[in-house]
Amino acid sequence: MRLASYVPGAAPLPDESRFADVRWLLVAHIVGVLTFALVGAFQFSRMVRARKPEVHRILGRVAAVGGLVGGVAGTAGLFVFSPHPEGSPLLTVIRVAAGVATVLFLVLGWRSAVRRDFVVHGRWMMRAYALGAAAGTQAVFLVPITFLQGPSSAGFAVGMTLGFAVNIVVVEWRLLVEPWMPAPGAQGS
């Protein structure tokens, strides 16, 4: 919706004034995160990794660049944009931590791939993707919280934090129960 509101002639969204001076940063965040979320989802297919490793490498680079752009732009935006009406200093710290962790996990994943340690690569990328995809999980919490108590800073902080936390806990649990396995025939430790 945000990107569509930037098309000439489209009606601006109600909170547009928060982003008016640095709209490009928000566009970079949205495009980066969308690229990361959509292209990154295909990276977890064992079939793609096994049968089309070159496709996995190309899409992985596209997804990683999208994640880096989205993570850096989103984190920078927390310091540049006017505060969210329901934001709080604690939530800002949590969002900065999630943005920095996403970028760090992507860099560590890339480094592991360069070293051909594909097991570690996959683990870091799963963590990065979990944080990058947290917006969907946040909505699962924010909708009922807002419905039950109305808009509030506390409810917004709880919903946002739960989205990040649940995604990371699920990934860590998954990695404990069934450790990440590379495509058949791939090198790794």
Secondary structure, 3 states (H helix, E strand, C coil): CCCHHHCCCCCCCCCHHHCHHHHHHHHHHHHHHHHHHHHHHHHHCHHHHHHCHHHHHHHHHHHHHHHHHHHHHHHHHHHHCCCCCCCCHHHHHHHHHHHHHHHHHHHHHHHHHHCCCHHHHHHHHHHHHHHHCHHHHHHHHHHHHHHHHCCCHHHHHHHHHHHHHHHHHHHHHHHHHCCCCCCCCCCCC
